[in-house]
Amino acid sequence: MGKYRIALAGNPNTGKSTLFNTLTGLRQHTGNWTGKTVAKAEGEYLHNEQGYIIVDLPGTYSLHSNSADEEIARDYIIFEKPDVTVVVLDATAMERNLNLALQVMEMTNNVVVCVNLIDEAEKKGITVDAGKLSRSLGVPVVKISARNKTGLKQLLDTIELVAKGTLEPKPYQVRYSDSIEKMITALEPGVKKLFQDAYPIRWVALRMLDGDKSLLETLQQNYKTPSMKEVFVNGVSFSQ
């Protein structure tokens, strides 16, 4: 049986790298992402006799094209299609951290939200209702303290269920203004025609509306499509 591939995403200072180190121990290696000066950390762990390869993505606040870190994290999720993307949140700063989780949930269904630093949250009198948050987001939510190794078994069990398809998340999708939703609906058939099911259609349409030319050029290169000028539907277009 092959190894499942897991991506770790999260804002800086959420304890993401601590979780990575705790899971992989000495079974990890570092280098740079191809063509970038940004460090890449990749490791392995074993759970229930099943092997996993885990990649610690650069810490980012968003997944747009504002920096090399953001592009690397975004491109890995879209092009490498990890079996599970674990979004690590800081339990003491949930509102700020949830923005990234919602962005990841627009890109892939196979998401597990990991609420880290629950020990710090408890010291500050902050309580996180994992069940309620899971119902709101449509994805499994697990509370842990990577530093104290609290909740790790539940996290690994949950990752296993999602990786094997036993548990199928149904991520909440952000609804935008009526005008933006109409433009998304207008663009989706053209995006579908161009990329088939290679990428999440709604997400690509959003990136087009955002004018993310860097991403769209990368999509073309990876999928070997004709020019994005072909996407012109119901008066909505993207031109390079």
Disulfide bonds with the S-S distance in Angstrom:
none
